[in-house]
Amino acid sequence: MYSDSDRALMARALVLAKNGMYTTTPNPRVGCVIVRDGQVVGEGWHRQTGEPHAELLALAQAGGKAKGATVYVSLEPCSHQGRTPPCTDILIEASVGCVIAAMEDPNPLVNGQGLERLRAAGIDVRCGLMEQEAIELNIGFVSRMTRGTPWTRLKIAASLDGITALPDGRSKWITSEAARADGHRWRARACAIVTGIGTVKADNPHLTVRGVPTSRQPAKVLIDSRLEVNPAAELLRDSKVIVIHALPVAAVGAERAARLQEAGCELVSLPDERGKVDLPAAWRELGRRELNELHIEAGHKLNGSLIAAGCVDELLVYLAPSLLGQGQQLFNLPPAADLESRVRLSWLDVDRVGDDLRLRARLLSDSPAA
């Protein structure tokens, strides 16, 4: 159904889409290539919300050469009026001959309707070329549109024997400078960085992207059941932080709430029946705020709680070539009752980064914690 040329041109559209890795949120990353008579006549990629979509930019470059041309686009063209006009209407007006999309748009406002509108206009439409690659590129957007929650990546640095910090909490630095820089690149692609109050107390982190190019800083989210964050914490410097806690509004107190709000805290109360933060409810709230991807950097207690609550999709683990013996483990999880109830993972890849190994794995959908 698809030729080598088709695959190469869709691969080019995906490369273009990656240009929006750090800027398009909450929109998806989309690239478009227009070809006529074997020649590329237009290219475009979506830069950020409110700006023209990839198809419009590629059509503007192609001009009259778009008539009868084949359009390769990494996501189904939109069919609804949002911040920008429907791309389907623009493609129909340009009289393109064929549209090949990598995947359907999971947005319920589109979800196949864009392709059907193009077909109804007499345009040859195909979908599914390099679909998995397109899904991976926009895995957070797909998650938010289909589940209502962001895609969550949990990052950990540890020794080979699985220790993330010494017994007294010291952890700087277990892994190499190269691994830390790589971790910042993963921070940069996220919509928000999430941590817990234990990490803030122990390390007083900034949780910003440093040392790698980025055009924006991700949002920050703090899980703090008892609202213990110090208004002078580095986390709050120069940015607003969504602080999700479990205290009744009356228990916070007007003076305390005002002090934290002046420091940059947006207070969100989401308690569960145990008086802890209702983590699934918190994740739904973050999805409602149009956050596509979350990057977790927390301690073993919150790491374990998030996995147990089914809030983690992917693990990003850096293993240093060292042994630390006793210390804090990766996750504070209760012991499995039997092997059938263990949390099961699927390996994505293993790479060497500097002196360390970077392991990526995903929780299997039928795992008890998934």
C-alpha positions as semicolon CSV with decimal commas, in nm:
position;residue;x (nm);y (nm);z (nm)
1;M;0,000;0,000;0,000
2;Y;0,287;0,235;0,078
3;S;0,612;0,274;-0,114
4;D;0,961;0,343;0,018
5;S;0,914;0,699;-0,102
6;D;0,592;0,729;0,101
7;R;0,776;0,611;0,412
8;A;1,064;0,850;0,357
9;L;0,830;1,146;0,314
10;M;0,627;1,058;0,623
11;A;0,952;1,020;0,814
12;R;1,036;1,374;0,703
13;A;0,696;1,496;0,830
14;L;0,771;1,338;1,167
15;V;1,113;1,503;1,179
16;L;0,946;1,838;1,113
17;A;0,692;1,769;1,387
18;K;0,974;1,717;1,637
19;N;1,069;2,083;1,592
20;G;0,769;2,158;1,811
21;M;0,881;1,920;2,087
22;Y;0,906;2,194;2,351
23;T;0,659;2,452;2,221
24;T;0,329;2,311;2,095
25;T;0,170;2,204;2,423
26;P;-0,121;2,166;2,479
27;N;-0,151;2,106;2,106
28;P;0,003;1,800;1,939
29;R;0,334;1,808;1,752
30;V;0,253;1,795;1,379
31;G;0,461;1,807;1,062
32;C;0,350;1,823;0,698
33;V;0,519;1,765;0,361
34;I;0,355;1,837;0,024
35;V;0,484;1,658;-0,287
36;R;0,397;1,707;-0,652
37;D;0,550;1,517;-0,943
38;G;0,806;1,365;-0,712
39;Q;0,928;1,699;-0,578
40;V;0,873;1,849;-0,234
41;V;0,691;2,178;-0,289
42;G;0,595;2,267;0,068
43;E;0,684;2,187;0,427
44;G;0,557;2,307;0,762
45;W;0,534;2,224;1,131
46;H;0,313;2,352;1,408
47;R;0,509;2,581;1,638
48;Q;0,274;2,673;1,921
49;T;-0,088;2,714;2,021
50;G;-0,267;2,985;1,826
51;E;-0,020;2,985;1,538
52;P;-0,092;2,826;1,197
53;H;-0,105;2,449;1,178
54;A;0,153;2,250;0,984
55;E;-0,075;2,200;0,683
56;L;-0,141;2,572;0,641
57;L;0,230;2,656;0,652
58;A;0,312;2,384;0,400
59;L;0,030;2,499;0,169
60;A;0,150;2,859;0,189
61;Q;0,495;2,745;0,077
62;A;0,355;2,528;-0,203
63;G;0,121;2,791;-0,343
64;G;-0,044;2,683;-0,667
65;K;0,171;2,371;-0,681
66;A;-0,049;2,219;-0,411
67;K;-0,320;2,144;-0,669
68;G;-0,326;1,769;-0,727
69;A;-0,036;1,718;-0,488
70;T;0,006;1,453;-0,219
71;V;0,007;1,572;0,141
72;Y;0,194;1,375;0,407
73;V;0,090;1,478;0,756
74;S;0,181;1,319;1,088
75;L;-0,170;1,365;1,234
76;E;-0,517;1,371;1,083
77;P;-0,603;1,725;0,970
78;C;-0,843;1,895;1,208
79;S;-1,205;1,940;1,104
80;H;-1,330;2,184;1,368
81;Q;-1,295;2,555;1,436
82;G;-1,063;2,597;1,730
83;R;-0,800;2,865;1,782
84;T;-0,736;2,829;1,407
85;P;-0,961;2,739;1,109
86;P;-1,018;2,372;1,011
87;C;-0,724;2,235;0,812
88;T;-0,958;2,009;0,614
89;D;-1,130;2,310;0,458
90;I;-0,798;2,466;0,361
91;L;-0,678;2,141;0,200
92;I;-1,004;2,109;0,006
93;E;-0,980;2,469;-0,113
94;A;-0,625;2,402;-0,232
95;S;-0,752;2,107;-0,441
96;V;-0,490;1,862;-0,318
97;G;-0,512;1,519;-0,476
98;C;-0,420;1,290;-0,188
99;V;-0,375;1,308;0,189
100;I;-0,173;1,045;0,374
101;A;-0,196;1,073;0,753
102;A;0,014;0,880;1,002
103;M;-0,269;0,848;1,254
104;E;-0,621;0,959;1,337
105;D;-0,655;1,250;1,575
106;P;-0,767;1,114;1,916
107;N;-0,937;1,446;1,996
108;P;-1,312;1,363;2,013
109;L;-1,379;1,682;1,815
110;V;-1,191;1,526;1,521
111;N;-1,136;1,148;1,560
112;G;-1,179;1,046;1,195
113;Q;-1,412;1,327;1,095
114;G;-1,132;1,519;0,924
115;L;-1,047;1,223;0,703
116;E;-1,413;1,164;0,620
117;R;-1,459;1,527;0,520
118;L;-1,163;1,502;0,285
119;R;-1,298;1,180;0,133
120;A;-1,638;1,341;0,087
121;A;-1,466;1,615;-0,114
122;G;-1,323;1,354;-0,353
123;I;-0,970;1,351;-0,213
124;D;-0,782;1,020;-0,196
125;V;-0,723;0,960;0,176
126;R;-0,508;0,702;0,349
127;C;-0,415;0,664;0,715
128;G;-0,179;0,453;0,925
129;L;0,163;0,504;0,766
130;M;0,421;0,503;1,051
131;E;0,136;0,520;1,299
132;Q;0,332;0,394;1,600
133;E;0,605;0,652;1,549
134;A;0,340;0,924;1,531
135;I;0,174;0,800;1,850
136;E;0,507;0,800;2,035
137;L;0,573;1,156;1,928
138;N;0,242;1,269;2,077
139;I;0,197;1,009;2,347
140;G;0,099;1,273;2,605
141;F;-0,164;1,429;2,379
142;V;-0,303;1,083;2,299
143;S;-0,316;0,999;2,671
144;R;-0,497;1,319;2,763
145;M;-0,749;1,283;2,481
146;T;-0,826;0,916;2,540
147;R;-0,787;0,882;2,920
148;G;-0,827;1,237;3,047
149;T;-0,488;1,220;3,221
150;P;-0,134;1,314;3,117
151;W;0,128;1,060;3,015
152;T;0,351;1,021;3,319
153;R;0,724;0,949;3,305
154;L;0,900;0,878;3,636
155;K;1,272;0,958;3,638
156;I;1,512;0,802;3,889
157;A;1,890;0,803;3,933
158;A;2,031;0,509;4,126
159;S;2,334;0,291;4,188
160;L;2,348;-0,052;4,029
161;D;2,208;-0,205;4,350
162;G;1,902;0,021;4,329
163;I;1,988;0,284;4,587
164;T;1,876;0,641;4,514
165;A;2,024;0,810;4,823
166;L;2,231;0,736;5,129
167;P;2,041;0,662;5,453
168;D;2,071;1,032;5,550
169;G;1,919;1,139;5,215
170;R;2,235;1,255;5,037
171;S;2,222;1,181;4,663
172;K;2,440;1,441;4,485
173;W;2,563;1,302;4,263
174;I;2,506;0,931;4,205
175;T;2,507;0,955;3,825
176;S;2,735;1,134;3,581
177;E;2,710;1,485;3,442
178;A;2,610;1,336;3,103
179;A;2,320;1,149;3,263
180;R;2,205;1,462;3,444
181;A;2,210;1,661;3,118
182;D;2,009;1,386;2,949
183;G;1,758;1,403;3,232
184;H;1,720;1,776;3,171
185;R;1,635;1,706;2,807
186;W;1,351;1,483;2,927
187;R;1,245;1,757;3,167
188;A;1,234;2,002;2,877
189;R;0,984;1,801;2,671
190;A;0,740;1,767;2,963
191;C;0,450;2,002;3,023
192;A;0,509;1,991;3,397
193;I;0,763;1,860;3,647
194;V;0,614;1,696;3,956
195;T;0,778;1,638;4,292
196;G;0,683;1,572;4,652
197;I;0,731;1,764;4,975
198;G;0,991;1,511;5,095
199;T;1,218;1,597;4,804
200;V;1,164;1,971;4,857
201;K;1,260;1,939;5,224
202;A;1,565;1,722;5,153
203;D;1,708;1,888;4,841
204;N;1,532;2,226;4,802
205;P;1,537;2,180;4,421
206;H;1,471;2,445;4,156
207;L;1,311;2,191;3,917
208;T;1,397;2,397;3,611
209;V;1,554;2,294;3,282
210;R;1,922;2,386;3,284
211;G;2,218;2,324;3,057
212;V;2,016;2,224;2,750
213;P;1,843;2,451;2,495
214;T;1,475;2,515;2,562
215;S;1,236;2,794;2,470
216;R;1,018;2,754;2,781
217;Q;1,024;2,614;3,130
218;P;0,774;2,341;3,220
219;A;0,513;2,411;3,484
220;K;0,575;2,281;3,838
221;V;0,350;2,063;4,052
222;L;0,408;1,984;4,419
223;I;0,233;1,700;4,604
224;D;0,219;1,821;4,965
225;S;-0,057;1,656;5,173
226;R;-0,019;1,873;5,484
227;L;0,086;2,191;5,302
228;E;0,429;2,202;5,463
229;V;0,613;2,382;5,183
230;N;0,828;2,674;5,296
231;P;0,728;2,996;5,113
232;A;1,102;3,060;5,065
233;A;1,163;2,727;4,887
234;E;1,367;2,749;4,566
235;L;1,086;2,566;4,388
236;L;0,867;2,875;4,422
237;R;1,123;3,122;4,296
238;D;1,018;3,308;3,978
239;S;0,730;3,075;3,891
240;K;0,385;2,970;4,001
241;V;0,360;2,618;4,143
242;I;0,044;2,408;4,157
243;V;0,046;2,271;4,513
244;I;-0,191;1,978;4,556
245;H;-0,271;1,911;4,920
246;A;-0,522;1,723;5,133
247;L;-0,619;1,980;5,395
248;P;-0,975;2,114;5,418
249;V;-0,984;2,475;5,304
250;A;-1,075;2,590;5,656
251;A;-0,772;2,412;5,800
252;V;-0,533;2,607;5,580
253;G;-0,621;2,942;5,733
254;A;-0,653;3,271;5,549
255;E;-0,314;3,407;5,661
256;R;-0,124;3,093;5,570
257;A;-0,303;3,061;5,236
258;A;-0,229;3,424;5,153
259;R;0,140;3,383;5,240
260;L;0,173;3,078;5,017
261;Q;-0,020;3,239;4,734
262;E;0,203;3,546;4,751
263;A;0,503;3,312;4,724
264;G;0,363;3,166;4,401
265;C;0,150;2,872;4,515
266;E;-0,181;2,783;4,355
267;L;-0,349;2,571;4,621
268;V;-0,561;2,275;4,511
269;S;-0,727;2,057;4,778
270;L;-0,786;1,697;4,666
271;P;-0,803;1,471;4,975
272;D;-0,877;1,100;4,975
273;E;-1,050;0,908;5,253
274;R;-0,717;0,862;5,437
275;G;-0,634;1,231;5,448
276;K;-0,369;1,196;5,177
277;V;-0,373;1,351;4,831
278;D;-0,611;1,163;4,601
279;L;-0,352;1,094;4,332
280;P;-0,587;0,967;4,056
281;A;-0,806;1,275;4,112
282;A;-0,495;1,496;4,098
283;W;-0,396;1,340;3,765
284;R;-0,744;1,403;3,626
285;E;-0,715;1,765;3,740
286;L;-0,379;1,801;3,564
287;G;-0,535;1,656;3,250
288;R;-0,818;1,907;3,276
289;R;-0,550;2,177;3,280
290;E;-0,431;2,051;2,938
291;L;-0,100;1,907;3,056
292;N;0,006;1,636;2,811
293;E;0,324;1,495;2,966
294;L;0,437;1,486;3,328
295;H;0,796;1,431;3,441
296;I;0,825;1,300;3,798
297;E;1,134;1,362;4,011
298;A;1,048;1,256;4,363
299;G;1,153;1,031;4,649
300;H;1,088;0,663;4,703
301;K;0,768;0,723;4,904
302;L;0,587;0,928;4,640
303;N;0,732;0,710;4,363
304;G;0,578;0,404;4,526
305;S;0,246;0,576;4,592
306;L;0,219;0,691;4,231
307;I;0,289;0,343;4,098
308;A;0,043;0,186;4,343
309;A;-0,223;0,440;4,238
310;G;-0,177;0,358;3,869
311;C;-0,050;0,707;3,784
312;V;0,283;0,607;3,624
313;D;0,314;0,501;3,260
314;E;0,686;0,495;3,198
315;L;1,009;0,464;3,397
316;L;1,324;0,655;3,305
317;V;1,602;0,507;3,518
318;Y;1,970;0,605;3,517
319;L;2,194;0,340;3,672
320;A;2,544;0,435;3,783
321;P;2,830;0,181;3,783
322;S;2,853;0,179;4,161
323;L;2,723;-0,001;4,468
324;L;2,596;0,190;4,772
325;G;2,472;-0,087;4,999
326;Q;2,214;0,039;5,248
327;G;2,009;0,344;5,158
328;Q;1,684;0,463;5,004
329;Q;1,537;0,237;4,737
330;L;1,376;0,333;4,408
331;F;1,017;0,274;4,523
332;N;0,843;0,232;4,855
333;L;0,605;-0,045;4,753
334;P;0,439;-0,310;4,970
335;P;0,570;-0,663;4,914
336;A;0,394;-0,858;4,642
337;A;0,169;-1,131;4,779
338;D;0,288;-1,360;4,501
339;L;0,464;-1,339;4,166
340;E;0,135;-1,297;3,983
341;S;0,068;-0,969;4,164
342;R;0,406;-0,813;4,088
343;V;0,425;-0,491;3,890
344;R;0,528;-0,601;3,542
345;L;0,714;-0,389;3,289
346;S;0,799;-0,390;2,922
347;W;1,145;-0,273;2,817
348;L;1,159;0,012;2,566
349;D;1,532;0,062;2,535
350;V;1,865;0,052;2,715
351;D;2,134;0,306;2,625
352;R;2,466;0,415;2,763
353;V;2,479;0,781;2,866
354;G;2,824;0,887;2,977
355;D;2,936;0,631;3,235
356;D;2,579;0,533;3,318
357;L;2,301;0,322;3,171
358;R;1,964;0,472;3,083
359;L;1,677;0,225;3,100
360;R;1,327;0,299;2,978
361;A;1,038;0,069;3,060
362;R;0,661;0,088;3,062
363;L;0,410;-0,056;3,301
364;L;0,213;-0,325;3,121
365;S;-0,156;-0,244;3,083
366;D;-0,259;-0,562;3,267
367;S;-0,017;-0,504;3,552
368;P;-0,191;-0,459;3,893
369;A;-0,052;-0,104;3,917
370;A;-0,123;0,002;3,559
